[in-house]
């Protein structure tokens, strides 16, 4: 995420090295492999998380001391697999100090891959480490990188299209081979999507609903952790526009592809809809200079029983300009006060009001904008591998205000190894998150009109367990949750299976229990493992979960016996929660285990 940088009057620098006595096999690693690069419009090779199938990709490598390493005559290969630490899919012979290749010419179809340089004869990390242990003078191996080959095609939207009367429509689309998931963006205004030299650019979105899924259907109103705010009721006569983007990691906008299949409009019709609220104050494009309290006012709507006020800010996330809800409240009055101190940043905000009735139906006002001004400073977070100093891409960055400041409402998405933006003056705790690494945490101070550099070194987890989950019919169990618990510390780790039922969990050395779970199935048996430093366990025995699907369904009505739409129904079993939203008839259905 990037924003315009103000004049820098001073510089502050913060760095972190999370080595913590870490002595993984990376200490013996003798090749440093950099992230993939692709050619930009100027002809230069630049770091790219996603690469095109038919365009040149460059990989560079060096010694741990950052000196050139000539692989000519070393019988070295870039070994590629579909899971971490397992490189049995393809291999590319390497010579010299760098290599260019085109994924389609190397029989790499669209998808997410993991790669490592080595001249060891095996394709699994355990055998590579064994070969190195037996012949450390001649065996080479590097760190692991991701190669993500994006599909040239986007998801074709099937529905909704044209005029609809269903207040909770189901969105459906054709699957895209190689894509891990999909990102739906629904706007109440038309918007534009452009591919700017391999980077996605989405502008003009007035966000109504966003959703990420690995499936090819989604019902309006469903929510995910990345976008936890519940969407408003659809407005009668309103034309909406949406698009569906390919993702190459589950529910992670860092891995969004700029390839898109167009913007699809539809119009919602409801003759019984409430009148739309009319906003009174603050005026559109009003400006507030560190104002502690802001009062929102609107008119009364006949038939409305209460009103929901939503405050959002416009931001750019992985190239997509979206409107992110940051605060909401419900009241029976026609005004509400908002405490802006410590909650708002130096940017533009949008607010609107939803009038609700006893049926769960509603109507949404037009959206107004205001500008909030407060002292801010610029920051840049750069992420590195703590073991070898190589750049780490595909990292989620969170900024938590711990003294003063304002906690960012959204994660920063690092696709190239660095990310920069501005924050309200204060002290922050930055957290860097990426699968296969221990979270890195660093505290930094953001000062007015100053630039703060934050270096974060992520410690790679040197050991791991991989395997496959099947159901009782022998079919792969996708989206099953693998729970791994450290028996000494009780620390729990989770990872989900891919479409083939495969999983890989990176870990520190230690003793662990592993169990597979999925809603609607009886969990697998628990297995126990003792992992040595650098040990990669490839579990040949599959984890089996038994179909035990039970469905809880029903209707939600108000006190007058009328159905309520978009009501959230939650079922709890111990610490596990299942939830669903009611449709236009007040109906819900939740799949659970018996």
Buried (B, 14 or more C-beta within 10 A) or exposed (E): BEBEEBEEEEEBEBEBEBEEEBBBBBEBBBBBBBBBBBBBEEEEBEBBBBBBBEEBBBBBBBEBEEEEBEBEEBEBBBBBBBBBBBBEBBBBEBEEBBBEBBBBEBEBEBBBBBBBBBBBEBBBBBBBBBBBEEEEEEBBBBBBBBBBBBBBBBBBBBBBEEEBEBBBBBBBBEEBEBBBBBBBBBBBBEBEBEEEBBBBBBEEBBBBBBBBBBEBEBBBBBBBEBBEBBBBBBBBEBEBBBBBBBBBBBBBBBBBBBBBBEBBEBBBEBEEBBBBBEBBEBEEEBEBEEBEEBEBEBBEBEBBEBBBBBBBBBBBBBBBBBBBBBBBEEEEEBEBEBEBEBBBBBBBBBBBBBBBBBBBBBBBBBBBBBEBBBBBBBBBBBBBBBBBBBBBBBBBBBBBBEEBBBBBBBBBBBBBBBBBBBBBBBBBBBBBBBBBBBBBBBBBBBBEBBBBBBBBBBBBBBBBBBBBBBBEEEEBBBBBBBBBBBEEEEEEBEBBBBEEBBBBBBBBBBEBBBBBBBBBBBBBEEBEBEBEBBBBBBBEEBBBBEEBEEEEEEBBBBEEEEBBBBBEBEBEEEEEEBEBBBBBBBBBEBBBBE
